[in-house]
């Protein structure tokens, strides 16, 4: 997993093609689980807020929240079209 940026509120990373953003299927690799495991290994609280999604076959950069407050603010930016996907 390639993390491009991280601070106390967000993680920005690359999602590989073929990896789901989030899944309920046991044993299937997804970004939410990978990032939660990463945070646990660092000794941090394993909260990951999904702000936006990319389809499973697509690769690209994704932004995830590390706190509920960050998730709320980032979701508001997406909703208000202040965050743009290319």
N, C-alpha and C positions, 0 to 999 in steps of 0.2 A: 504494500500500500504506500503510495507516494503522497506524503503530507506536504502541501505547499506553504501553508501558514497555520499557525495555532497560537491562541492566547487563552486567557481565562474564560472567554465567552464563546468562541467559535473555533471550528476546525474546517479548513479548506483543503480538499484533497482530490486526487484524480480517481475516477471510477473506471475500472476496466470494462470493456465490452463483455457481455455475458454474465456480469454480476448484477444481481437485483439490488435496488435501493433498500428494500425491506421485504421480508417474506415471513410467512408463518410456518413454512415447511421445515421440519427438523432436518439438519444435515446439509441444507443448501446454504452456500456462502452468500451473505448479503452485507452491504455496507454498514447498516446499523449494528449488526452483531460484531463485525470486524472492528469497528470503532469502539464499541463498548468493551470488548476484550482488550484493546489497546489502552484504554483509560484505566482499566483494572490493573493491568501490568505496570502502569505508571503510579499506581496507588491513589488514583483519583476516583471520584464518584462517577459511576458508569451511566450518566444521563446523556442521551443523544436525541436531540430534537430534529426531526426531519422537516426542513423548510421548503424544499422543492424536490422533484424527482426527475430522474432520467430513465427512459425505457431500458429494460435489461439488455437488449442487443447494442445499445449505444454507449460509447465511452465519452468522458468529459469531466470537467471540473465541477465539483459540488461543494456547497456550503452547508455545514451542520452546526447546530447550536449545542453548547455544552451546559447550558442552564435554561430553565423554563422562561426566564425573563428575556434572554437572548432569542429564544425560539419565538416568543410573542412579537418582539420588535422586528425580527427578520421576516416573519410571516406577514406582518403589516407592510413592510417594504415590498414584498412580492405582490401582495394584494393591491397596493397603490401604484404598481408598475414602476417602482423606483429601482428595482433590480431587473436586469435584462439578461436573457439567455441568447447566446449566439450559436 
